[in-house]
Amino acid sequence: MAFSPDGTKLAMVHCYHSELFIADFDRCSGELSNAKIVNIPYDSTTIPNHYHRKPLIA
């Protein structure tokens, strides 16, 4: 979860569902508005190779 530098936007990534949640944030009231969910396309070619390595067997 992260806020924009000016504190007016909130963003969260839901890795399991590959979604990005973005909303306007009112710093005075703490309320969220204009929420949007963006689907993040999954592409295994963009994942670094170390995630695909097999565990070492002793």
Sequence and secondary structure as in RCSB ss.txt:
>XXXX:A:sequence
MAFSPDGTKLAMVHCYHSELFIADFDRCSGELSNAKIVNIPYDSTTIPNHYHRKPLIA
>XXXX:A:secstr
 EE TTS EEEEEETTTTEEEEEEE TTT  EEEEEEEE    GGGS GGGS      
